Amino acid sequence: MNMPVDSSFPALLEALRTHDRALLVAPPGSGKTTRVPLFLMEHMEGTILMLEPRRLAARSAARYMAASLGESAGQRVGYRVRLESRVSRETRVEIITEGILTRRLIADPELSGVCCVIFDEFHERSLQADTALAFCLESQAALRPDLKILVMSATLDADELSGLLAPCPVVRAEGRMWPVDIRYLPCPAGSGAFGTPSGRESLLAHTAAVVRRALAEEKGSMLVFLPGQGEIRRTAELLTDLPPRVSLHPLYGDLSAAEQDAAIAPAAPGTRKVVLATSIAETSLTIEGVRVVVDSGLARSSRFSPSTGMSALVTTRVTRDAAEQRAGRAGRVESGVCLRLWAEGETLMPSRRPEILDADLAPFLLDCLAWGSMPQDLPLLTPAPEASLARARQTLDFLGALREKDGRLLLSSHGEELSRLPLHPRLAHMALLSGGHLSLAAALCAVVEERSQGAGCDIRPRLGELRRSSRLRRSAEQTCSLVKSGAHLSLNDVMEDEDSAGAMLSLAWPERMAQKRERGKFRLASGRGVELPPEDALADAPFLAVAAMDGGTQGTGRIHLAAPLEKSVLEQLHGDLLTHEDVVTWDESSASVLARRRIMLKSLVLDDTPLRGKDLPEDKVLETLTQAVVRFGPSCLPWTAELREWQARVSLMRRMDEDDGWPDVSDKALFEALRNSPLDNWLSPWLSGMTKRSQLSSIPLDKALHALLPYALARRLDREAPAFIEAPSGSLVRIDYLPEGGPVMAVKLQEMFGQQETPAVCRGRCPLTVHLLSPAGRPLQVTRDLAGFWRGSYAAVRAEMRGRYPKHPWPEDPLSAVPTKKTKKALERG
């Protein structure tokens, strides 16, 4: 081996032989990624698997190690990434990407022939790396006690990880890194936050200016870190006028292997290069000739929301460990310079969030169940959030991937098929159900998984990229062969079937079928609002199947990939989701109940027909009308003075005899009953057949209210709280029960002659307030002590009134006088 051996490597080998697990902490620039596997290869029997988080890093590391042995990749050192592999029978070190290791473990839990698994750059805390490490620990404990596990990182918290791996020695490797001069060049004040269009444009313009200045002042090639593809493209537009013999290269995950290799290849003699990269270039990658790093200080990651079931790309400030990794790129081959585009002293988070906290966990849960464990039982460094797991279970259950046996959650036969495909469970489900449209399904899987770029949101034009992109075509061909042995991708079938793209995508995301509300605005079957630009070709489509979207802002998602969907196809494919419901509402403009019969797919309205006459759903009409009555209040009902008096009489009896079962007939109680039980209440029988407010005036309210009193109580009411009372004169006088102070009897004074006791109701327990009136009906005295009035105030009233009403009797002794409502002459006539 031509590569130098670090003095700490023998200690690392001894740690693995003694404990079967080890953690290697090495500073950036130590070359651990390429030197450690080759060192272990010389001292171990069997294959060494090294996990790399990115395809570019896996290919690059394998080629570099193979070259150091004087070989090409695929001999003693090989690699296996999605859609590409370079391995052979003589391969001893195999560098693989994360998803491949997980599937290899599920297919072969013993990892036959493997002597050691190396997890490189574990500080990135990808979900697949966490999962694969947990699977390896379980395999080591139950099946392979001789399996060696090595975790490598430059910036990870060693104490936390060594606790999970215990017993696990921590070995610190030597590393030589050239000095890096770190300078801070923040964006000019007043340029705005990056989240705003002006702030973004200001930062990118500042980045381009810093690049030009650095090219003029520094030697060597340059690596510029930007958050995403859009920023890379925009910055490239701002750098079209670079000096001669300086080439510009983008570098991000969605580029072809050839484009990525061109970005990391050494610049030709006498030339320099500027590489505009995402965080893909932070670790495990050396771009020859780079000695200047420009760091925007931003990173972009996907955050999954369990509440919406959607992911959104979030741009955040870079973490401290990532900033250190980025700066280290400038000191890999000679002393360099790192230009940070933020203020010195700005506080950074120490490390990045584990992906398990922010990811869609449906693939993770599927892998766990295929492995034979529940997520809660796995030795994970960071536990999976319960809310995200619940959402993942909901997704898999919806796809028919789950079953239960003896209280245990297991994969169904369909779930086992899903787990064998290297696709998201939704895409695997679509491919397995594609039938005669497998070529189209495979092409859609490739476009969605590979995040194919294109103008507009319509996914169909992007299918044509399969003819131009070998990577997309290989991805689709792989899906075809995995779904159906011997099946081949037919590009002609894809193009002929492209109008079925919406139907196919709706199988994968049935809750994302969308219905147009207005131009560019749609409602998903899940009920959420989404939108796309009003100028987009799909802005007026009646229905869409949405394949890619994010959480958007202010509760409205943003569509990135979709295809039109025919209503008839939607109904045919998803008939099991269709429901028929009658929707009854109160229309304020017509003051009436309106009813419509709707065919619904979740929140989508596929048909909406007005209902009238005998087709009206009686219960829903009654409920809606009752709710309207509650909103209108008592004034909408045909109350009369007599009914209000009856209400007051019953209320009085309820107060006087609480334990006798008298109902509460107050307005509050009556309307509370309507509110709580709109279909079965005291008014329901009398609302039957009504649909308008104007009809409420014809309700026989007296019958509705009187029905609240049992017969026995109604008899008692008439006896004990009568509507009329007989005066000593023989007249029937109406009792007014409405005054707050109690029931009132208004009667002419002369009609009460001879009455000493104050009249009362409720078996004498409630004395009436007597309003004594003049012969003209005007109040003379109000009293609840009639005897006291005769003895006291009567004399004064007599003295004043006898001259005013001389025709009427005003005896000195009212208690011995004959009660009458006649004049003195009428009394004399007999």
C-alpha positions in Angstrom: 0.0 0.0 0.0 1.5 3.3 -1.0 -0.5 5.4 1.5 1.2 6.4 4.8 -0.1 4.7 8.0 -1.3 6.9 10.8 0.4 5.9 14.1 -3.1 5.6 15.7 -4.2 2.9 13.2 -2.6 0.0 15.1 -4.5 1.1 18.2 -7.7 1.2 16.1 -7.1 -2.3 14.9 -6.5 -3.5 18.5 -9.7 -1.8 19.6 -11.7 -3.6 17.0 -10.1 -7.0 17.8 -10.8 -6.5 21.5 -14.2 -4.9 21.5 -15.7 -5.5 18.0 -16.7 -1.8 18.0 -14.7 1.4 17.9 -15.2 5.1 17.3 -12.5 6.9 15.4 -12.4 10.7 15.8 -10.1 12.3 13.3 -9.7 16.0 12.3 -10.5 17.2 8.8 -7.7 16.5 6.5 -6.6 13.3 8.2 -7.5 11.2 5.2 -9.4 8.7 7.3 -11.9 8.1 4.6 -9.4 6.6 2.3 -6.6 5.4 4.6 -8.5 3.5 7.2 -10.3 1.0 4.9 -7.1 0.1 3.2 -5.2 -0.3 6.4 -7.9 -2.7 7.8 -8.0 -4.6 4.5 -4.4 -5.6 5.1 -5.2 -6.9 8.6 -8.7 -8.5 8.3 -10.1 -11.4 6.4 -13.3 -10.7 4.5 -15.0 -7.8 2.9 -15.0 -4.4 4.4 -18.2 -2.3 3.8 -17.8 1.4 4.1 -21.0 3.5 4.2 -20.8 6.9 2.6 -23.8 9.3 2.7 -23.5 10.5 -0.9 -23.0 8.8 -4.3 -20.4 11.4 -5.4 -18.3 10.8 -2.3 -18.6 7.0 -2.6 -17.4 7.0 -6.3 -14.7 9.5 -5.6 -13.3 7.7 -2.6 -13.3 4.3 -4.3 -11.5 5.7 -7.3 -8.9 7.4 -5.1 -8.2 4.3 -3.1 -8.1 2.1 -6.1 -5.6 4.5 -7.8 -3.4 4.4 -4.7 -3.2 0.6 -5.2 -2.4 1.1 -8.8 -5.8 -0.3 -9.8 -9.1 0.9 -11.2 -12.3 0.9 -9.2 -13.9 -2.6 -9.2 -10.8 -4.6 -8.3 -9.8 -4.7 -4.7 -11.7 -1.5 -4.0 -15.1 -1.1 -5.5 -18.3 0.9 -5.0 -22.0 0.3 -5.2 -24.4 3.3 -5.5 -27.9 3.6 -6.9 -27.9 2.7 -10.6 -24.1 2.1 -10.7 -21.7 -0.4 -9.3 -18.0 -1.4 -9.8 -17.4 -4.6 -7.8 -15.9 -8.0 -8.6 -15.0 -11.2 -6.9 -11.7 -9.8 -5.8 -13.3 -6.7 -4.2 -12.2 -6.4 -0.5 -13.3 -2.8 0.2 -16.8 -2.0 -1.0 -18.0 1.6 -0.6 -21.8 1.8 -0.6 -24.4 4.4 -0.1 -26.8 4.3 2.8 -30.0 2.9 1.3 -28.0 0.0 -0.3 -26.6 -1.0 3.1 -30.0 -1.0 4.7 -31.4 -3.3 2.0 -28.4 -5.5 2.1 -28.9 -6.0 5.8 -32.6 -6.8 5.4 -31.9 -9.3 2.7 -28.9 -10.8 4.6 -29.0 -10.0 8.3 -25.7 -11.9 8.9 -23.9 -9.8 6.2 -22.3 -13.0 5.0 -18.6 -12.6 4.0 -18.4 -9.1 5.6 -15.8 -8.7 8.4 -16.2 -5.0 9.1 -18.8 -2.2 8.5 -17.4 1.4 8.6 -19.8 4.3 9.0 -18.0 7.3 7.6 -19.1 11.0 8.3 -21.5 9.8 10.9 -21.9 13.3 12.3 -24.2 14.1 9.4 -26.8 11.9 11.2 -28.7 10.8 8.2 -31.7 8.6 8.9 -30.3 5.7 6.8 -27.0 5.8 8.7 -28.8 5.7 12.0 -31.0 2.9 10.8 -28.1 0.8 9.4 -26.1 1.2 12.5 -29.0 0.0 14.6 -29.5 -3.0 12.4 -25.7 -3.8 12.5 -25.7 -3.6 16.3 -28.7 -6.0 16.4 -27.0 -8.4 13.9 -23.8 -8.3 15.9 -25.6 -9.1 19.2 -27.8 -11.9 17.8 -26.1 -13.3 14.7 -22.6 -12.0 14.1 -20.6 -11.5 17.3 -17.4 -11.4 15.1 -18.7 -8.5 13.0 -16.6 -5.4 13.5 -18.3 -2.0 13.6 -16.3 1.2 13.1 -17.9 4.7 13.3 -15.8 7.6 12.0 -16.4 11.3 12.3 -14.5 14.5 12.7 -17.0 16.6 14.6 -19.5 14.2 16.4 -20.0 14.2 20.1 -17.9 11.1 20.9 -19.3 10.7 24.5 -22.9 10.4 23.3 -22.1 7.8 20.5 -19.6 5.8 22.6 -22.4 5.4 25.2 -24.7 3.8 22.5 -21.9 1.5 21.3 -20.5 0.6 24.7 -18.2 -1.1 25.3 -16.5 1.0 22.7 -13.0 2.5 22.8 -12.6 6.0 21.3 -9.5 6.3 19.1 -8.3 9.7 18.1 -6.4 9.7 14.8 -3.6 12.1 13.8 -4.3 14.5 11.0 -2.3 17.1 9.2 -4.3 20.0 7.9 -2.8 23.0 6.2 -3.5 26.3 7.9 -6.6 28.1 6.8 -7.0 31.9 7.1 -10.6 32.6 8.1 -12.0 36.0 7.1 -15.5 37.4 7.6 -17.1 39.4 4.8 -20.8 39.9 5.8 -23.4 41.0 3.3 -23.7 44.9 3.4 -26.1 46.2 6.0 -29.6 46.9 4.8 -29.6 44.1 2.2 -32.5 42.3 3.9 -33.0 38.8 5.2 -32.2 35.8 2.9 -35.9 34.7 3.2 -37.0 37.7 1.2 -36.5 38.0 -2.6 -34.4 41.2 -2.2 -32.3 39.6 0.6 -31.7 36.5 -1.5 -30.6 38.6 -4.5 -28.4 40.8 -2.3 -26.6 37.8 -0.8 -26.0 36.2 -4.2 -24.8 39.4 -5.7 -22.4 39.8 -2.7 -21.3 36.2 -3.2 -20.5 36.9 -6.9 -18.5 40.0 -5.9 -16.5 38.1 -3.3 -15.7 35.5 -5.9 -14.4 38.0 -8.3 -12.3 39.8 -5.6 -10.8 36.5 -4.4 -9.9 35.5 -8.0 -8.1 38.7 -8.3 -6.3 38.5 -4.9 -5.7 34.8 -4.3 -4.3 31.9 -6.3 -5.7 28.5 -6.9 -9.2 27.2 -7.5 -12.2 28.1 -5.5 -15.1 26.2 -3.8 -18.3 28.2 -3.1 -20.9 26.9 -0.8 -24.5 27.8 -1.5 -27.8 26.4 -0.1 -29.4 25.0 -3.2 -29.6 24.5 -6.9 -31.6 27.7 -7.5 -28.9 29.8 -5.8 -26.2 28.0 -7.8 -27.9 28.7 -11.1 -28.5 32.4 -10.2 -24.9 32.9 -9.0 -23.6 31.2 -12.2 -25.6 33.8 -14.2 -23.9 36.6 -12.2 -20.4 35.1 -12.9 -20.6 34.8 -16.7 -17.8 37.3 -17.1 -15.0 35.4 -15.3 -11.4 36.0 -16.3 -9.9 33.9 -19.1 -8.7 30.4 -18.1 -11.2 30.2 -15.2 -14.0 27.7 -15.6 -17.2 27.5 -13.7 -18.8 24.3 -12.5 -22.0 23.5 -10.6 -21.9 20.6 -8.1 -25.1 19.2 -6.5 -26.7 15.8 -6.1 -29.0 15.9 -9.1 -26.3 16.3 -11.7 -25.2 13.4 -13.7 -22.1 11.4 -12.6 -20.2 12.9 -15.6 -21.1 16.4 -14.5 -20.1 15.7 -10.9 -16.8 14.1 -11.9 -16.0 17.2 -14.1 -16.6 19.5 -11.1 -14.2 17.6 -8.8 -11.5 16.8 -11.4 -8.3 18.8 -11.2 -8.2 22.0 -13.3 -6.1 21.7 -16.4 -2.5 23.0 -16.1 -2.5 26.8 -16.3 -6.2 27.1 -15.5 -8.3 27.6 -12.4 -11.9 26.5 -11.6 -14.7 27.9 -9.5 -17.0 25.2 -8.2 -20.5 26.3 -7.0 -21.6 23.5 -4.6 -24.3 22.6 -2.1 -23.3 20.9 1.2 -22.5 17.8 -1.0 -18.9 19.0 -1.0 -18.6 19.4 2.8 -17.0 16.1 3.6 -15.3 13.0 2.1 -14.4 14.8 -1.0 -11.3 16.5 -2.2 -11.4 18.9 -5.1 -7.9 19.1 -6.4 -6.4 22.6 -6.5 -8.9 24.3 -4.2 -7.4 26.6 -1.7 -10.1 29.2 -1.4 -13.5 28.6 0.1 -16.4 31.0 0.0 -19.1 30.1 2.5 -22.5 31.7 2.2 -23.3 30.4 5.7 -26.6 28.8 4.6 -27.8 25.2 4.2 -31.0 23.7 3.0 -32.7 20.7 4.3 -36.1 19.0 4.2 -38.4 19.2 7.2 -41.3 16.8 7.4 -44.5 17.9 9.2 -46.5 15.0 10.8 -49.5 17.2 11.0 -49.7 17.8 7.2 -47.9 14.7 6.0 -45.7 17.0 3.8 -42.1 18.0 3.6 -40.8 21.5 3.1 -37.4 22.7 2.1 -36.0 25.0 4.9 -33.1 27.3 4.5 -31.2 27.8 7.8 -27.9 29.1 9.1 -25.1 26.6 8.8 -24.1 24.8 12.0 -20.7 25.2 13.6 -19.5 21.7 12.8 -20.5 22.1 9.1 -18.8 25.5 8.9 -15.6 23.9 10.2 -15.9 21.1 7.6 -16.4 23.7 4.8 -13.4 25.7 6.0 -11.3 22.5 6.0 -11.9 22.1 2.3 -9.4 25.1 1.8 -6.6 23.3 3.7 -6.6 19.9 2.2 -3.6 20.3 -0.2 -1.9 23.5 0.9 -2.6 26.6 3.1 -5.8 28.3 2.1 -8.4 31.0 2.8 -12.0 30.7 3.9 -14.2 33.7 3.3 -17.3 33.6 5.5 -20.2 35.8 4.4 -21.5 36.5 7.9 -20.4 38.6 10.8 -17.7 37.4 13.1 -19.0 36.3 16.4 -22.4 35.3 15.1 -23.8 32.4 17.2 -24.1 29.1 15.3 -25.8 26.0 16.5 -23.1 23.4 17.4 -24.3 20.6 15.2 -27.0 19.7 12.7 -30.3 18.1 13.7 -30.5 14.3 13.3 -32.5 13.6 10.1 -34.8 11.2 12.0 -36.4 14.3 13.7 -37.4 15.9 10.4 -37.9 13.1 7.9 -40.9 11.3 6.5 -40.6 8.0 8.5 -42.8 5.8 6.2 -39.7 4.2 4.5 -38.0 3.9 7.9 -41.0 2.1 9.4 -41.2 -0.2 6.4 -37.5 -1.0 6.8 -37.9 -1.7 10.5 -40.8 -4.1 10.0 -39.0 -5.8 7.2 -36.0 -6.2 9.5 -38.3 -7.6 12.2 -38.2 -4.9 14.8 -40.4 -2.0 16.0 -38.6 1.4 15.9 -39.0 1.8 19.6 -37.0 -1.4 20.2 -34.0 -0.5 18.0 -30.7 0.8 19.5 -31.0 4.3 17.9 -28.9 7.2 18.9 -32.0 9.5 18.6 -35.5 8.0 19.1 -38.0 8.5 16.3 -40.7 11.1 17.2 -44.0 9.4 18.0 -46.0 11.9 15.9 -43.9 11.1 12.8 -44.2 7.4 13.4 -47.9 7.6 13.8 -48.1 9.4 10.4 -45.8 6.8 8.9 -48.1 4.0 10.1 -51.1 5.8 8.7 -49.4 6.0 5.3 -48.4 2.4 5.3 -51.8 1.3 6.5 -53.4 3.3 3.7 -51.2 1.5 1.2 -52.2 -1.9 2.5 -48.7 -2.6 3.8 -49.6 -3.6 7.4 -51.3 -6.3 9.3 -51.6 -7.3 13.0 -51.1 -10.6 14.6 -51.3 -11.3 18.3 -51.1 -7.6 19.0 -47.9 -7.3 16.9 -47.6 -5.0 13.9 -46.3 -6.9 10.8 -46.0 -6.4 7.1 -48.7 -7.7 4.9 -47.7 -9.7 1.8 -48.1 -6.4 -0.2 -45.9 -4.7 2.4 -43.2 -7.3 1.9 -43.3 -6.6 -1.8 -43.0 -2.9 -1.1 -40.0 -3.4 1.1 -38.1 -5.2 -1.7 -38.2 -2.3 -4.0 -35.6 0.5 -3.6 -38.3 3.1 -3.8 -40.4 5.2 -1.4 -43.4 3.0 -0.3 -45.8 5.2 -2.2 -43.8 4.9 -5.5 -43.4 1.1 -4.9 -47.1 0.8 -4.4 -47.8 2.7 -7.7 -45.3 0.5 -9.6 -46.8 -2.7 -8.2 -50.3 -1.7 -9.2 -49.4 -0.3 -12.6 -50.5 -3.4 -14.5 -50.0 -2.9 -18.2 -48.6 0.6 -17.6 -45.4 -0.6 -15.9 -43.1 1.4 -18.2 -45.0 4.6 -17.4 -45.0 3.9 -13.6 -41.2 3.2 -13.7 -40.6 6.4 -15.7 -42.6 8.4 -13.1 -40.7 6.8 -10.3 -37.4 7.9 -11.9 -38.6 11.4 -12.5 -39.9 11.8 -8.9 -37.0 10.1 -7.1 -34.3 11.8 -9.2 -36.0 15.2 -8.8 -35.8 15.8 -12.5 -35.6 19.5 -13.4 -37.9 21.2 -15.9 -40.0 24.2 -16.5 -43.5 24.2 -15.1 -45.3 21.8 -12.8 -46.5 19.3 -15.4 -44.6 16.1 -14.9 -45.4 14.8 -18.4 -42.9 16.8 -20.4 -40.2 15.6 -18.1 -40.8 12.0 -19.1 -39.1 12.9 -22.4 -35.9 13.3 -20.4 -35.6 9.5 -20.3 -34.4 9.7 -23.9 -31.7 12.2 -23.0 -30.7 11.1 -19.5 -29.0 7.8 -19.1 -29.3 8.0 -15.4 -33.1 8.5 -15.5 -33.4 5.7 -18.0 -31.3 3.3 -15.9 -33.4 4.1 -12.8 -36.6 3.4 -14.7 -35.2 0.2 -16.2 -34.2 -1.0 -12.7 -37.7 -0.4 -11.4 -39.2 -2.4 -14.3 -36.9 -5.4 -13.8 -37.4 -5.4 -10.0 -41.2 -5.2 -10.2 -41.5 -7.8 -12.9 -38.7 -10.2 -13.7 -37.6 -9.9 -17.3 -39.7 -6.7 -17.9 -38.0 -4.0 -20.0 -38.6 -0.3 -20.2 -40.4 0.7 -23.3 -39.9 4.4 -24.0 -42.6 4.3 -26.7 -45.1 2.9 -24.1 -44.1 5.8 -21.8 -44.8 8.4 -24.4 -48.1 6.8 -25.5 -49.3 6.4 -21.9 -48.2 9.9 -20.7 -51.8 11.1 -20.5 -52.3 8.4 -17.8 -49.6 10.0 -15.6 -52.2 11.6 -13.4 -54.0 8.3 -12.8 -50.8 6.6 -12.0 -49.6 9.3 -9.5 -53.0 9.2 -7.8 -52.3 5.6 -6.8 -49.2 6.8 -4.9 -50.7 9.9 -3.4 -54.5 9.5 -3.2 -54.8 12.2 -0.5 -53.1 14.6 -2.9 -55.7 14.4 -5.7 -56.6 18.1 -6.1 -59.7 19.9 -7.4 -59.6 23.4 -8.9 -61.1 26.2 -6.8 -59.9 29.1 -9.0 -57.1 29.6 -11.5 -53.9 28.2 -10.0 -55.6 27.3 -6.6 -56.7 23.8 -5.7 -58.0 21.8 -2.8 -56.5 18.5 -1.9 -58.5 15.4 -1.0 -57.0 15.8 2.4 -58.7 19.2 2.7 -55.5 21.3 2.5 -55.2 24.2 0.1 -52.4 24.2 -2.5 -51.4 26.4 -5.4 -49.2 26.7 -8.4 -48.3 29.8 -10.5 -51.4 31.1 -12.4 -49.4 31.2 -15.6 -48.6 27.5 -15.3 -50.0 25.2 -17.9 -51.9 23.2 -15.2 -53.5 26.3 -13.6 -56.9 25.6 -15.1 -57.0 21.8 -14.9 -60.2 20.7 -13.2 -58.4 17.9 -11.3 -54.7 17.2 -10.6 -52.7 14.4 -9.1 -49.9 16.0 -7.2 -46.6 14.2 -6.9 -44.3 16.8 -5.3 -45.2 19.8 -3.1 -44.1 21.5 0.0 -45.8 23.0 3.0 -45.7 26.4 1.5 -46.6 29.5 3.6 -49.6 30.6 5.5 -51.2 27.2 5.4 -51.2 26.9 1.6 -48.9 24.3 0.0 -47.0 24.9 -3.2 -47.2 22.3 -6.1 -43.9 21.4 -7.8 -44.9 18.3 -9.8 -48.4 17.2 -10.9 -50.3 15.8 -13.8 -53.9 16.3 -14.9 -56.4 13.8 -13.8 -59.7 12.9 -15.5 -62.7 12.9 -13.2 -64.0 9.6 -14.7 -60.6 8.0 -14.1 -60.5 9.3 -10.6 -64.0 7.8 -9.8 -63.0 4.5 -11.4 -59.6 4.1 -9.6 -60.8 5.4 -6.2 -64.4 4.2 -6.1 -63.7 2.8 -2.6 -63.1 6.3 -1.4 -66.3 7.9 -2.8 -69.0 8.8 -0.4 -72.5 10.2 -1.0 -73.6 12.9 1.4 -76.5 15.3 1.6 -75.4 18.8 2.6 -78.0 21.0 4.2 -77.3 24.7 4.9 -79.1 27.8 5.9 -79.2 30.4 3.2 -79.4 33.9 4.7 -80.4 35.6 1.5 -83.6 33.5 1.0 -84.0 32.9 4.8 -84.5 29.2 4.0 -83.0 25.8 4.2 -81.1 24.7 1.0 -80.1 21.1 0.4 -77.7 19.5 -2.1 -76.6 15.9 -2.7 -72.9 15.6 -3.2 -70.6 12.8 -4.3 -67.4 13.3 -2.4 -63.9 11.9 -2.5 -62.6 13.0 0.9 -62.7 16.8 0.6 -63.2 16.9 -3.2 -66.7 17.6 -4.5 -67.3 15.5 -7.6 -71.0 16.1 -8.1 -73.4 18.6 -6.5 -77.1 18.4 -7.2 -79.9 20.6 -5.5 -82.5 18.7 -3.6 -86.2 19.6 -3.3 -89.5 18.3 -2.1 -89.6 14.6 -1.1 -85.9 14.2 -1.8 -85.0 16.5 1.1 -83.3 14.6 3.9 -85.8 15.3 6.7 -83.4 14.9 9.7 -80.8 17.2 8.3 -83.4 19.8 7.3 -84.9 19.7 10.8 -81.4 20.0 12.3 -80.5 22.9 10.2 -83.8 24.7 10.7 -83.5 24.2 14.5 -80.0 25.6 14.5 -81.3 28.6 12.6 -84.1 29.1 15.2 -81.4 29.0 18.0 -79.5 31.7 16.1 -82.6 33.9 15.6 -83.7 33.6 19.2 -87.1 33.7 20.9 -88.3 36.6 18.7 -88.7 34.3 15.6 -91.4 32.3 17.3 -95.1 33.4 17.5 -95.3 34.3 21.2 -98.5 35.8 22.5 -99.2 37.7 25.8 -101.1 34.6 27.0 -98.2 32.3 26.3 -95.8 34.6 28.1 -98.1 34.6 31.1 -98.3 30.8 31.0 -94.5 30.7 30.9 -94.3 33.0 33.9 -97.0 30.9 35.8 -95.0 27.7 35.3 -91.8 29.4 36.3 -93.4 30.6 39.5 -94.6 27.1 40.3 -91.1 25.7 39.6 -89.7 28.2 42.1 -92.3 27.5 44.7 -92.2 23.7 44.3 -88.7 22.7 43.1 -89.1 19.0 43.9 -92.4 18.5 42.1 -91.0 18.0 38.6 -92.0 21.4 37.1 -90.1 21.9 33.8 -87.8 24.8 33.2 -89.6 26.8 30.5 -87.4 29.9 30.5 -86.2 31.1 27.2 -82.7 30.1 28.1 -83.7 26.5 28.9 -86.0 26.2 25.9 -83.3 27.3 23.5 -80.6 25.3 25.3 -82.7 22.2 24.6 -82.9 23.1 20.9 -79.2 23.6 20.8 -78.3 20.4 22.5 -80.8 18.1 20.8 -81.7 19.6 17.4 -83.5 16.5 16.3 -85.5 15.6 19.4 -86.8 18.5 21.4 -90.0 20.2 22.5 -90.3 22.1 19.1 -89.3 19.3 16.7 -92.8 17.9 16.0 -94.0 21.3 15.0 -91.1 22.1 12.6 -91.6 19.0 10.5 -92.1 20.0 6.8 -90.9 23.6 7.3 -87.9 25.0 5.4 -88.3 28.8 5.6 -88.2 31.4 8.4 -91.5 32.8 7.2 -93.2 29.5 8.1 -92.2 29.8 11.8 -95.1 32.2 12.4 -97.6 29.4 11.8 -96.2 27.1 14.5 -98.9 26.3 17.1 -96.6 27.4 19.9 -99.2 27.0 22.6 -99.5 23.3 21.8 -95.7 22.9 21.7 -95.3 24.6 25.1 -98.4 23.0 26.8 -97.1 19.6 25.8 -94.2 20.2 28.2 -96.6 19.9 31.2 -97.9 16.5 32.2 -101.7 16.5 32.7 -101.5 16.4 36.5 -99.2 19.5 36.6 -101.4 21.3 34.1 -104.4 20.8 36.5 -102.3 22.0 39.4 -101.2 25.0 37.4 -104.8 26.1 36.8 -105.7 25.6 40.5 -102.6 27.0 42.2 -101.4 29.6 39.7 -104.6 30.5 37.8 -104.8 33.0 35.1 -107.7 34.8 36.7 -108.8 35.4 40.3 -112.3 36.3 41.5 -112.6 39.7 43.1 -115.1 40.2 46.1 -117.3 42.0 43.6 -117.6 38.7 41.6 -115.5 40.0 38.7 -112.8 37.7 37.2 -109.6 39.7 37.3 -106.5 38.6 35.2 -103.3 38.1 37.2 -100.2 39.4 35.6 -97.3 37.0 36.4 -94.7 38.8 34.3 -93.5 41.6 36.7 -90.1 40.8 38.3 -91.5 41.5 41.8 -94.1 38.8 41.6 -97.7 38.4 40.3 -99.9 41.4 40.2 -103.7 41.9 40.4 -105.0 45.2 39.1 -108.6 45.9 40.3 -110.9 48.9 41.0 -110.8 49.8 44.7 -114.6 49.5 45.1 -114.5 45.9 44.0 -112.3 45.0 47.0 -114.6 46.3 49.7 -115.0 43.8 52.5 -111.8 41.9 51.6 -109.4 42.1 54.5 -106.8 39.4 53.5 -104.5 40.0 50.6 -105.3 37.7 47.7 -102.6 34.9 47.1 -101.7 32.1 44.7 -99.7 28.9 45.1 -101.9 27.7 47.9 -101.6 31.0 49.7 -97.8 31.0 49.7 -97.4 33.8 47.2 -99.4 37.0 48.0 -100.4 39.1 45.0 -99.3 42.7 44.7 -102.7 44.5 44.4 -102.9 47.5 42.3 -106.0 49.4 43.5 -107.5 51.5 40.7 -109.7 54.5 40.6 -113.2 54.3 38.9 -111.3 55.6 35.8 -108.8 52.8 36.0 -105.9 54.9 37.2 -103.6 53.5 40.0 -104.5 54.8 43.5 -102.5 52.5 45.7 -100.1 49.4 45.4 -100.1 47.1 48.3 -99.4 43.6 49.4 -101.1 44.3 52.8 -104.8 44.9 52.0 -105.9 45.0 55.7 -103.2 47.6 56.5 -104.3 49.7 53.6 -107.9 49.8 54.8 -106.8 50.8 58.3 -104.3 53.4 57.2 -104.0 54.9 53.7 -107.6 54.4 52.7 -108.8 57.5 54.6 -106.5 59.8 52.7 -107.4 58.2 49.4 -111.1 58.6 50.3 -110.7 62.2 51.2 -109.1 63.0 47.8 -111.2 60.8 45.5 -114.7 61.3 46.8 -114.8 64.8 45.4 -113.3 63.7 42.1 -115.6 60.6 41.7 -118.8 61.6 43.6 -120.9 59.1 41.7 -119.0 56.2 43.2 -119.3 54.9 46.8 -116.5 55.9 49.2 -117.7 54.6 52.5 -116.0 55.4 55.8 -115.8 51.7 56.7 -114.8 49.8 53.5 -114.7 46.4 55.3 -118.5 46.6 55.9 -119.4 48.0 52.5 -120.7 46.0 49.6 -118.0 45.3 47.0 -119.1 46.7 43.6 -118.1 48.1 40.3 -121.3 50.1 40.0 -122.1 53.8 40.7 -124.2 54.8 43.8 -127.3 55.2 41.6 -126.9 51.8 40.1 -126.6 50.3 43.5 -129.8 52.1 44.6 -131.7 50.7 41.7 -130.7 47.4 42.9 
